[in-house]
Each structure stands twice: as C-alpha cells, then as structure tokens.
Amino acid sequence: MNDALAARLGHAFGNATLLAQALTHRSFGSPNNERLEFVGDAVLNCVVGTLLYERYPGLSEGELSRARAALVNGETLARLARDLDVGHALKLGDGERKSGGAARPSMLADALEALFGAVFLDAGYAAAHAAIVRVYGGVLDTATSTVLRKDPKTRLQEWLQARRLAVPEYAVVAIAGEAHAQDFDVECRIPALDLQARGRGTSRRGAEQAAAEAALALLGARGMPVDATR
C-alpha cells in the first residue's frame, strides 16, 4: 500500500522508514509524523511561494500571500490527500481508527505535509519540489482569479467598512454528522442592512466563508454588488 502511495507521489524512497513514519499518527505510537509535518509545512510554503512568484509576475506581495494561503490551507491539503488516497495508508491507534480518523480533514492534511517532509529528507529539495508539483499540478494549472482573489469574508468585511457599517456577525445555527465528518450551518448577519444569509461547510471556517458568499450574492441582488475580483 505504501509503495502504491509513493508511486502516486512520484517518488521512490531510498529510506522507506521515512515513508512509514510520515504515515504514522501519534495515536499509533512513536516515531510518528509530527516532526515530518513541521518540515513538510516549511518546504510546501517555499515551493508553492516560488511557483506562484514565477507563474504570476504581475501579482503584488499581498496577492501572492493570499494565493499561497489558499493553496496550502487545510481544506486544500485534505482534498489533495483524498485524491492520493492517503487515508487508507495511515497507521492509527484503535480509537482513532474506529472514530473515523482516516477520513478526518485535519489528519489527512497533516499526513500530506509529513509526506512532503519525508520526500525532502529522503532526497532533497529538488525531489520535494517535483512531488509537490505533481500533487498540485491540476490546482496550480487552474489557479485563476478564483484562487487569487480575496476570500468572501474579507471582501464582505472590507465592503462594509468602506461604508462605515459594522462588520458581519457569524453564528453557528446547526451542527450535523459524526465527530469525524461534521457539517456546520452558519448564519451571517448584517443588522444595519437587515440581511441574513446561511452557508454550510465541513468546518466552521468553511461554513462562514459560504455564508459570506451567500451574503455577497444577496447584496448583488439588492443592487449593491461587491467587486468579486478583489
């Protein structure tokens, strides 16, 4: 199973112990993947930052930072880890395994960062760069304004502040599902405009972003559109 995952990463490990460690959660025992995750996080930020710098010469530092944040956040990492089927290769303690830890977004994201760290320690920066490009290829190729623009919460807040209106209020109105696969229902409230909008996501942050996006759509329907490209 580990060999198949390594093939999907596009890297043949000289030190198979590093691969095994990258896929070992602390609930299983020690050594685990936490230290490799630390290394992988640093390498990932460096590689993605460099790729964005090279591909988008017209972007400012702030725009590059926003784009990198969107590409290396937990949600993106978890989605890419699912594409690689990382969950099936994870070594988890019995409790984590029974509670569905192999499908938990945060655990998948951490494991993918650990894998990048393992590749770096196994064969150096060039190998890690190649693995990250391979995993991120499709995402980077479609990194259009959807990725590069400000997130919905930021755009909504800045639009309100420019009009001297209070920032939105966000409240969780419902949580559904098991602990490892929860859905959050969040309401975005703008009292000054008598506006409420709801959004759903697999994390509170994601649900808040969805609610902000819905609020932006309602503002547009009222003839008060917010620039979606900034």
Buried (B, 14 or more C-beta within 10 A) or exposed (E): EBEEBBEBBBBEBEEBEBBBBBBBBBBBEEEBBBEBBEBBBBBBBBBBBEBBEEEBEEBEEEBBEBBBEBBBBBBBBBBBBBEBEBBEBBBBBEEBBEBBBBBBBBBBBBBBBBBBBBBBBBBEEEBBBBBBBEBBEEBBEEBEEEBBBBBBBBBBBBBBEEEEBEEBEBEEEEEEEEEBEBBBBBBBBBEEBEBBBBBBBBBBBBBBBBBBBBBBBBBEEEEEEBEBEE
